[in-house]
């Protein structure tokens, strides 16, 4: 959808949306390729240790398998040729062939797919399954104990399929598909027809279901293409450690890659390690990856990372700002300039850098992606702010990648928007500022900004400075209440192997930040911890760090 024109301005000026009135994600990412290149490889599945045997799936195999399950869904009375939200089909599986099949089948059958993360506990699953009213669940035996514990509280959940054989109270996914026809006529859905219900991460308050239309995939394409220096290119092959249950895995990697005919490596490690990730990239000749900041930091912390011999074509990252240290390491260890992108579950991939267009500026997210109007506004008036003035990052509606609304929460949906002279803006809840050249700088979440001694400090810059210290593997920064300054900067730190927490090291780290940033930005409280709480997409959960302070157990 995006065509490189040599500069950001020219690329943006040449762009035009192509959103057809009738559009179905399942047909687009599967049937279209199966009709022209049936043997083209769609998926390459690897065991969750990264070293097991591979299983390839062609587009023809993906079409036939998804058609079979679409017939199964229709046989249960699910789905219909209608514009409103169809029946919800929940998918509780890791990265594997059946996950893609279930999503594509749901789209074709006129249902709404509901991705669920396999590491959710019973409370998280109950909230999402009950709130969505899911009628069908596709899962495996490993997740069944949790489902059985909450099943009585899910009256709308009628059928459970298990992909690794039938269990008591479940149907065998493979057997059900084998008994169904591989021929299926997909529902004639509109671009505005609901397709995906994906819940926010819930770092503050209960998660809300963001309902997306079929057009959401087309809306993602320019951002995906830009962040991967104009995907697709000959020989591209993509992977992410991010689970496909999250928007970063499903709509930043799996579905856009299938749209473009780029083979997707399916491997979600049981436990992520830098060495295993590097081996996977090298062994499978992966050229493109979405690597969350946490994964990048873990890889950077490996003492052998500069000797891996990896040379990739593109690496994209999002969720936390990247700094000069990670960018420099990426060029040395991965052979590529990491492109940072920005978005959220409700409106994703709307800002991106692209090394193919211009060198990145450390601490700056990038430009508004072609086709998206992203700016910094006053959240009360909806007025655009001048460059260098901090305000709310917002996206002008309508926009093809923007959600239809929060599931069954019209008041919360309305509260997400503000109307100004230019129109109706979706306010992200993030703070930022527009640079003189039009790029956007992320400052932090509304509740992440630290007010210390009259200064407003964003945590991202301090965290980037901290991880440049040779003793620090990862760092999270929050404001700690202080009677004199209002708040002080508090840093939670995990150390690299070979370093011990000492008062001398605390003083050294504080001086490291004070000397590199500013006197008011250095951490006056430093806590050494064995782990940092992060979301599955790699964001540090700063609310959890604040709670540690409240509980009096920071370390």
C-alpha positions as CSV (number, residue, x, y, z in Angstrom):
1,X,0.0,0.0,0.0
2,X,2.9,2.3,0.7
3,X,5.5,3.3,-1.9
4,X,8.9,4.6,-1.1
5,X,9.5,8.0,-2.8
6,X,12.9,8.8,-1.3
7,X,11.8,11.1,1.5
8,X,9.1,11.1,4.1
9,X,7.3,14.1,2.7
10,X,7.2,12.7,-0.8
11,X,6.1,9.3,0.4
12,X,3.3,10.8,2.4
13,X,2.2,13.1,-0.4
14,X,2.0,10.2,-2.8
15,X,-0.1,8.0,-0.5
16,X,-3.8,7.3,-1.0
17,X,-6.0,4.9,1.0
18,X,-7.6,2.0,-1.0
19,X,-10.4,0.7,1.3
20,X,-13.0,-1.2,-0.7
21,X,-16.6,-1.2,0.5
22,X,-16.7,-5.0,0.7
23,X,-13.7,-6.6,2.3
24,X,-13.0,-9.7,4.4
25,X,-9.7,-10.2,6.2
26,X,-9.8,-14.0,5.8
27,X,-10.2,-13.9,2.0
28,X,-7.5,-11.3,1.8
29,X,-4.8,-13.0,3.8
30,X,-5.5,-16.6,2.6
31,X,-7.8,-17.2,-0.3
32,X,-6.3,-14.5,-2.5
33,X,-2.8,-16.1,-2.4
34,X,-4.2,-19.7,-2.5
35,X,-5.9,-18.9,-5.8
36,X,-2.7,-17.7,-7.5
37,X,0.2,-19.3,-5.7
38,X,-1.3,-22.3,-3.8
39,X,2.1,-23.7,-2.9
40,X,3.5,-20.5,-1.5
41,X,4.6,-20.9,2.1
42,X,2.4,-19.1,4.6
43,X,3.6,-20.4,8.0
44,X,6.7,-22.0,9.3
45,X,6.0,-23.5,12.7
46,X,8.8,-24.3,15.2
47,X,8.6,-25.9,18.6
48,X,8.5,-23.6,21.6
49,X,12.2,-24.3,22.4
50,X,13.1,-22.8,19.1
51,X,15.0,-25.9,18.0
52,X,12.4,-28.6,17.2
53,X,11.3,-29.8,13.8
54,X,9.7,-27.3,11.5
55,X,6.2,-27.7,9.9
56,X,5.4,-25.6,6.9
57,X,1.9,-24.6,5.8
58,X,1.1,-23.4,2.3
59,X,-1.6,-20.9,1.4
60,X,-3.7,-23.7,-0.2
61,X,-3.5,-25.8,3.0
62,X,-4.4,-22.7,5.1
63,X,-7.4,-22.0,2.8
64,X,-8.7,-25.6,3.0
65,X,-8.2,-25.8,6.7
66,X,-9.9,-22.5,7.5
67,X,-12.7,-23.4,5.1
68,X,-13.3,-26.6,7.0
69,X,-13.5,-24.8,10.4
70,X,-15.7,-22.1,8.9
71,X,-18.1,-24.8,7.9
72,X,-17.9,-26.2,11.4
73,X,-18.8,-22.7,12.9
74,X,-21.7,-22.3,10.5
75,X,-22.9,-25.8,11.4
76,X,-23.1,-24.6,15.0
77,X,-25.3,-21.8,13.9
78,X,-22.6,-19.1,14.2
79,X,-22.0,-16.2,11.9
80,X,-24.3,-14.5,9.5
81,X,-24.2,-12.2,6.5
82,X,-24.8,-9.0,8.4
83,X,-23.1,-5.8,9.3
84,X,-23.4,-5.9,13.1
85,X,-21.0,-7.8,15.3
86,X,-21.2,-11.6,14.7
87,X,-20.8,-14.3,17.3
88,X,-17.6,-14.2,19.2
89,X,-15.1,-17.1,18.7
90,X,-12.4,-17.1,21.4
91,X,-8.9,-18.4,20.5
92,X,-6.7,-19.4,23.5
93,X,-3.6,-20.8,21.8
94,X,0.1,-19.9,21.4
95,X,1.7,-19.2,18.1
96,X,0.8,-22.2,16.0
97,X,-0.9,-23.2,12.8
98,X,-4.3,-23.7,14.4
99,X,-4.3,-20.2,15.8
100,X,-4.1,-18.7,12.3
101,X,-6.7,-21.2,11.0
102,X,-9.2,-20.3,13.7
103,X,-8.9,-16.6,13.2
104,X,-9.2,-16.8,9.4
105,X,-12.2,-19.2,9.7
106,X,-13.9,-16.8,12.1
107,X,-13.5,-13.9,9.6
108,X,-14.8,-16.0,6.7
109,X,-17.8,-17.2,8.7
110,X,-18.9,-13.7,9.7
111,X,-17.9,-14.1,13.3
112,X,-15.7,-11.9,15.5
113,X,-12.4,-13.4,16.7
114,X,-11.4,-12.9,20.3
115,X,-7.6,-13.5,20.8
116,X,-6.7,-14.7,24.3
117,X,-3.2,-15.0,25.9
118,X,-2.2,-18.5,27.1
119,X,-0.6,-17.0,30.3
120,X,-3.8,-15.4,31.4
121,X,-5.0,-16.6,34.8
122,X,-8.6,-17.6,35.4
123,X,-9.8,-14.1,36.5
124,X,-8.4,-12.6,33.3
125,X,-10.0,-15.3,31.1
126,X,-13.3,-15.0,33.0
127,X,-13.5,-11.3,32.5
128,X,-12.9,-11.5,28.7
129,X,-15.0,-14.6,28.0
130,X,-17.9,-13.4,30.0
131,X,-17.8,-9.7,28.8
132,X,-17.5,-10.8,25.2
133,X,-20.2,-13.4,25.4
134,X,-18.1,-15.8,23.4
135,X,-20.0,-18.9,22.2
136,X,-17.0,-21.0,21.0
137,X,-13.5,-21.4,22.4
138,X,-10.6,-23.0,20.5
139,X,-7.8,-24.0,22.9
140,X,-5.6,-26.9,24.0
141,X,-5.4,-29.3,26.9
142,X,-2.9,-27.2,28.8
143,X,-5.5,-24.4,29.2
144,X,-8.4,-26.6,30.0
145,X,-8.1,-26.7,33.8
146,X,-8.5,-22.9,34.0
147,X,-11.5,-23.0,31.6
148,X,-13.1,-25.8,33.6
149,X,-12.7,-23.7,36.8
150,X,-14.7,-20.8,35.3
151,X,-17.0,-22.6,32.9
152,X,-20.1,-22.5,35.1
153,X,-19.8,-18.7,35.1
154,X,-19.9,-18.6,31.3
155,X,-23.4,-19.5,30.2
156,X,-23.0,-18.3,26.7
157,X,-19.9,-20.5,26.0
158,X,-21.5,-23.5,24.3
159,X,-18.7,-25.3,22.5
160,X,-15.0,-25.9,23.3
161,X,-12.6,-27.3,20.7
162,X,-9.2,-28.7,21.7
163,X,-6.5,-28.8,19.1
164,X,-4.6,-31.7,20.7
165,X,-7.4,-34.2,20.8
166,X,-10.8,-34.4,22.5
167,X,-11.1,-34.2,26.3
168,X,-14.1,-34.5,28.6
169,X,-16.5,-31.8,27.5
170,X,-14.5,-30.7,24.5
171,X,-14.6,-31.6,20.8
172,X,-11.5,-32.6,18.8
173,X,-10.6,-29.7,16.5
174,X,-8.9,-31.8,14.0
175,X,-11.6,-34.4,13.8
176,X,-14.3,-31.7,13.4
177,X,-12.4,-30.1,10.6
178,X,-11.7,-33.5,8.9
179,X,-15.5,-34.2,8.8
180,X,-16.2,-30.8,7.2
181,X,-16.0,-29.7,3.6
182,X,-12.9,-27.8,2.3
183,X,-15.2,-25.7,0.2
184,X,-16.8,-22.6,1.7
185,X,-18.2,-19.4,0.4
186,X,-17.0,-16.6,2.7
187,X,-19.5,-14.1,4.1
188,X,-19.7,-10.9,2.0
189,X,-18.6,-8.7,4.8
190,X,-18.2,-4.9,4.6
191,X,-15.0,-3.1,5.5
192,X,-16.9,-1.6,8.5
193,X,-18.2,-5.0,9.7
194,X,-16.8,-6.1,13.1
195,X,-14.1,-8.6,12.8
196,X,-11.8,-8.6,15.9
197,X,-12.4,-8.0,19.6
198,X,-9.1,-7.4,21.4
199,X,-8.9,-6.3,25.0
200,X,-6.6,-3.6,26.2
201,X,-3.7,-4.6,28.4
202,X,-5.4,-3.3,31.6
203,X,-2.4,-1.6,33.1
204,X,-4.9,0.8,34.7
205,X,-8.4,-0.4,35.5
206,X,-10.2,-3.4,34.0
207,X,-9.4,-4.3,30.4
208,X,-11.9,-3.0,27.8
209,X,-12.7,-4.8,24.6
210,X,-11.7,-2.7,21.6
211,X,-13.9,-3.8,18.7
212,X,-12.3,-3.5,15.2
213,X,-13.7,-3.8,11.8
214,X,-12.3,-5.8,8.9
215,X,-10.7,-2.6,7.6
216,X,-8.3,-2.6,10.5
217,X,-5.9,-4.8,8.6
218,X,-5.7,-2.4,5.7
219,X,-5.3,0.4,8.2
220,X,-2.3,-1.3,9.6
221,X,-0.5,-1.9,6.4
222,X,1.2,1.5,5.9
223,X,2.6,1.5,9.4
224,X,3.9,-2.1,9.1
225,X,5.4,-1.4,5.7
226,X,7.1,1.8,6.9
227,X,8.5,0.3,10.2
228,X,10.0,-2.6,8.1
229,X,11.6,-0.3,5.5
230,X,8.9,-1.0,2.9
231,X,7.8,-4.6,3.5
232,X,7.7,-6.8,1.4
233,X,11.0,-7.2,-0.2
234,X,12.3,-10.3,-2.0
235,X,13.4,-13.0,0.5
236,X,11.6,-11.4,3.5
237,X,10.7,-13.8,6.4
238,X,9.2,-12.4,9.6
239,X,9.0,-13.4,13.3
240,X,8.1,-11.9,16.6
241,X,8.3,-13.3,20.2
242,X,5.2,-11.3,20.9
243,X,2.2,-13.6,21.3
244,X,-0.5,-13.5,18.5
245,X,-3.1,-12.9,21.2
246,X,-1.9,-9.2,21.3
247,X,-2.3,-6.6,18.7
248,X,1.5,-6.4,18.3
249,X,1.6,-10.1,17.2
250,X,-1.7,-10.5,15.4
251,X,-2.0,-7.2,13.5
252,X,1.6,-6.0,13.4
253,X,3.0,-9.3,12.2
254,X,0.8,-12.3,11.4
255,X,-2.0,-10.8,9.3
256,X,0.0,-8.1,7.5
257,X,2.7,-10.7,6.5
258,X,0.1,-13.1,5.2
259,X,-1.5,-10.2,3.3
260,X,1.8,-9.6,1.6
261,X,2.7,-13.3,1.1
262,X,5.7,-13.0,3.5
263,X,6.3,-16.3,5.4
264,X,5.6,-16.1,9.1
265,X,7.7,-18.0,11.6
266,X,5.5,-19.3,14.4
267,X,7.6,-19.7,17.6
268,X,6.6,-18.5,21.0
269,X,9.3,-19.5,23.4
270,X,8.3,-21.2,26.7
271,X,10.9,-18.8,28.2
272,X,12.5,-16.1,26.1
273,X,16.2,-16.0,26.1
274,X,18.5,-13.8,24.0
275,X,20.6,-16.8,22.8
276,X,17.6,-18.8,21.7
277,X,16.2,-15.8,19.8
278,X,19.5,-15.2,18.1
279,X,19.8,-18.9,17.2
280,X,16.3,-18.9,15.8
281,X,16.9,-15.8,13.7
282,X,20.1,-17.3,12.3
283,X,18.9,-20.9,11.8
284,X,15.7,-19.9,10.0
285,X,17.2,-17.0,8.1
286,X,14.7,-14.6,9.6
287,X,15.1,-11.2,7.9
288,X,12.4,-9.2,9.6
289,X,11.2,-9.1,13.2
290,X,9.1,-7.1,15.6
291,X,11.1,-7.2,18.8
292,X,9.6,-5.5,21.9
293,X,11.9,-3.2,23.8
294,X,12.2,-5.8,26.7
295,X,13.4,-8.4,24.2
296,X,15.9,-6.0,22.7
297,X,17.3,-5.1,26.1
298,X,17.6,-8.8,27.1
299,X,19.5,-9.4,23.8
300,X,21.7,-6.4,24.3
301,X,22.6,-7.6,27.8
302,X,24.0,-10.9,26.4
303,X,27.8,-10.6,26.5
304,X,28.1,-12.4,23.2
305,X,25.5,-10.3,21.3
306,X,28.1,-8.5,19.2
307,X,29.5,-11.8,18.0
308,X,26.2,-13.3,16.9
309,X,26.9,-12.6,13.2
310,X,23.3,-11.7,12.5
311,X,22.4,-9.4,9.6
312,X,18.7,-8.7,9.3
313,X,16.9,-6.5,6.8
314,X,14.4,-4.8,9.2
315,X,13.6,-4.8,12.9
316,X,10.7,-2.8,14.3
317,X,10.0,-2.1,17.9
318,X,7.3,-0.4,19.8
319,X,5.8,-0.1,23.3
320,X,8.6,2.0,24.9
321,X,10.8,4.7,23.4
322,X,14.1,3.5,22.0
323,X,17.2,5.5,22.9
324,X,20.7,5.9,21.4
325,X,22.1,2.9,23.2
326,X,19.7,0.4,21.8
327,X,19.9,2.0,18.3
328,X,23.7,1.8,18.3
329,X,23.6,-1.8,19.6
330,X,21.1,-2.8,16.9
331,X,23.3,-1.6,14.1
332,X,26.3,-3.6,15.6
333,X,24.5,-6.8,16.6
334,X,21.7,-7.1,14.1
335,X,23.1,-5.2,11.2
336,X,20.1,-2.9,10.9
337,X,18.8,0.4,12.3
338,X,15.8,-0.5,14.5
339,X,12.7,1.4,13.5
340,X,10.4,2.6,16.3
341,X,6.6,2.6,15.9
342,X,3.8,3.8,18.0
343,X,0.1,3.0,18.5
344,X,-2.3,1.4,20.9
345,X,-4.9,-1.3,20.9
346,X,-7.6,1.2,19.9
347,X,-5.6,2.8,17.1
348,X,-2.4,1.1,16.2
349,X,0.7,1.7,14.0
350,X,0.0,5.4,13.4
351,X,3.6,6.7,14.0
352,X,6.8,5.2,12.8
353,X,10.4,5.9,11.9
354,X,12.0,4.4,8.8
355,X,15.7,4.2,8.3
356,X,15.0,3.8,4.6
357,X,13.7,7.4,4.6
358,X,15.8,9.2,7.2
359,X,18.1,8.4,10.1
360,X,16.3,8.1,13.4
361,X,16.5,10.7,16.1
362,X,17.1,9.0,19.5
363,X,14.2,9.6,21.8
364,X,11.9,10.6,18.9
365,X,9.2,8.1,17.8
366,X,9.0,9.1,14.2
367,X,6.5,10.7,11.8
368,X,2.8,10.2,11.5
369,X,2.5,7.3,9.1
370,X,1.1,8.2,5.7
371,X,-2.7,8.2,5.7
372,X,-2.9,9.0,9.5
373,X,-3.3,12.4,11.0
374,X,-1.5,12.3,14.3
375,X,-0.7,15.4,16.3
376,X,-0.2,16.9,19.8
377,X,-3.3,18.7,21.1
378,X,-4.8,20.3,24.1
379,X,-7.1,17.5,25.4
380,X,-9.7,20.0,26.7
381,X,-10.1,22.2,23.6
382,X,-8.9,19.9,20.8
383,X,-6.6,22.6,19.6
384,X,-3.3,21.7,18.0
385,X,-0.3,22.8,20.0
386,X,2.8,24.4,18.5
387,X,6.1,22.4,18.2
388,X,7.9,21.9,21.4
389,X,4.8,22.3,23.6
390,X,3.8,19.2,25.5
391,X,0.3,17.9,25.2
392,X,-1.9,14.9,24.4
393,X,-1.0,12.6,21.5
394,X,-4.2,12.2,19.4
395,X,-5.3,10.8,16.1
396,X,-7.9,12.5,13.9
397,X,-11.0,10.4,13.0
398,X,-12.2,8.8,10.9
399,X,-9.2,6.6,10.3
400,X,-9.2,3.0,8.8
401,X,-7.1,1.6,11.7
402,X,-9.3,3.2,14.5
403,X,-11.5,1.0,16.6
404,X,-15.3,1.0,16.2
405,X,-15.6,1.5,20.0
406,X,-15.3,-0.3,23.3
407,X,-17.4,-3.4,23.5
408,X,-20.7,-2.6,25.3
409,X,-19.2,0.6,26.8
410,X,-20.5,3.6,24.8
411,X,-19.7,6.1,27.6
412,X,-16.1,4.9,27.7
413,X,-15.9,5.1,23.9
414,X,-17.2,8.7,24.0
415,X,-14.7,9.6,26.7
416,X,-11.9,8.6,24.4
417,X,-12.6,11.5,22.0
418,X,-12.4,15.2,22.0
419,X,-13.7,17.6,19.3
420,X,-11.7,20.6,18.2
421,X,-11.8,23.0,15.3
422,X,-10.2,20.4,12.9
423,X,-12.6,17.6,13.9
424,X,-12.9,14.7,16.3
425,X,-9.7,13.4,17.9
426,X,-9.0,10.1,19.6
427,X,-7.0,10.9,22.6
428,X,-4.4,8.2,23.4
429,X,-3.7,9.0,27.0
430,X,-0.1,9.5,26.1
431,X,1.9,12.7,26.4
432,X,4.2,14.0,23.8
433,X,5.4,17.0,21.7
434,X,5.8,17.7,18.0
435,X,9.3,18.4,16.8
436,X,10.0,21.2,14.4
437,X,10.4,18.7,11.5
438,X,7.0,17.1,12.2
439,X,8.2,14.1,14.1
440,X,6.7,13.2,17.4
441,X,8.5,12.8,20.8
442,X,6.9,10.5,23.4
443,X,7.0,11.9,26.9
444,X,5.0,9.3,28.8
445,X,1.5,8.3,29.9
446,X,-0.6,10.9,31.6
447,X,0.0,9.1,34.9
448,X,3.7,8.4,34.2
449,X,4.8,12.0,34.1
450,X,6.9,12.8,37.2
451,X,6.5,16.3,38.7
452,X,9.6,17.0,40.8
453,X,10.6,20.3,42.2
454,X,8.5,22.2,39.6
455,X,9.9,20.1,36.7
456,X,7.8,17.6,34.7
457,X,9.9,14.6,33.8
458,X,9.1,11.7,31.5
459,X,10.5,8.3,32.6
460,X,11.6,7.0,29.2
461,X,14.6,9.2,28.8
462,X,15.9,8.3,32.3
463,X,15.4,4.6,31.6
464,X,17.4,4.9,28.4
465,X,20.2,6.6,30.3
466,X,20.1,4.0,33.0
467,X,20.5,1.0,30.7
468,X,23.6,2.6,29.2
469,X,25.3,2.0,32.5
470,X,27.4,-1.2,32.3
471,X,25.9,-2.7,35.5
472,X,22.2,-2.3,34.5
473,X,20.2,-4.9,32.5
474,X,16.8,-3.3,32.7
475,X,15.3,-0.3,34.5
476,X,11.9,1.2,35.3
477,X,11.3,4.7,36.5
478,X,8.3,6.2,38.4
479,X,7.6,9.1,40.7
480,X,7.9,8.5,44.5
481,X,6.0,10.9,46.8
482,X,8.3,13.3,48.5
483,X,7.3,16.0,51.1
484,X,9.8,18.6,49.7
485,X,9.8,18.1,46.0
486,X,6.3,16.7,45.5
487,X,7.9,13.6,43.9
488,X,11.3,12.3,43.4
489,X,12.6,10.1,40.6
490,X,12.6,6.4,41.8
491,X,14.5,3.8,39.7
492,X,13.9,0.1,39.9
493,X,16.9,-1.8,38.5
494,X,17.9,-5.3,37.6
495,X,21.6,-5.9,37.4
496,X,23.7,-7.7,34.9
497,X,25.5,-10.9,36.0
498,X,28.6,-10.1,38.0
499,X,27.4,-7.0,39.6
500,X,26.2,-6.8,43.3
501,X,23.8,-4.2,44.8
502,X,25.9,-1.9,47.0
503,X,25.6,1.7,48.2
504,X,28.6,2.6,46.1
505,X,26.8,1.3,43.0
506,X,23.7,3.3,43.9
507,X,25.8,6.5,44.1
508,X,27.5,5.7,40.8
509,X,24.2,5.1,39.0
510,X,22.8,8.3,40.4
511,X,25.9,10.2,39.2
512,X,25.6,8.5,35.8
513,X,22.2,10.0,35.2
514,X,22.9,13.3,36.8
515,X,25.9,13.8,34.6
516,X,24.2,12.7,31.4
517,X,20.8,14.3,31.8
518,X,20.1,16.9,34.4
519,X,20.3,17.4,38.2
520,X,16.5,17.2,38.6
521,X,16.3,14.0,36.6
522,X,18.6,11.7,38.4
523,X,17.0,9.0,40.6
524,X,17.1,10.0,44.3
525,X,15.8,6.5,45.2
526,X,17.3,3.4,43.6
527,X,15.9,0.0,44.3
528,X,17.6,-3.2,43.1
529,X,15.1,-5.9,42.2
530,X,15.3,-9.4,40.7
531,X,12.6,-8.7,38.1
532,X,10.5,-5.9,36.6
533,X,6.8,-6.3,35.9
534,X,6.1,-6.0,32.2
535,X,3.1,-6.6,29.9
536,X,3.4,-9.4,27.3
537,X,4.1,-6.7,24.7
538,X,7.2,-5.6,26.6
539,X,5.9,-2.4,28.4
540,X,7.0,-1.8,31.9
541,X,3.9,-1.8,34.2
542,X,4.8,1.4,36.1
543,X,1.6,1.1,38.1
544,X,2.9,-2.1,39.6
545,X,6.2,-0.3,40.5
546,X,4.1,2.4,42.2
547,X,2.2,-0.3,44.1
548,X,5.5,-1.7,45.4
549,X,6.2,1.7,46.9
550,X,2.8,1.9,48.4
551,X,3.2,-1.6,49.9
552,X,6.6,-0.6,51.3
553,X,8.3,-3.5,49.4
554,X,10.2,-1.9,46.6
555,X,13.0,-4.5,46.5
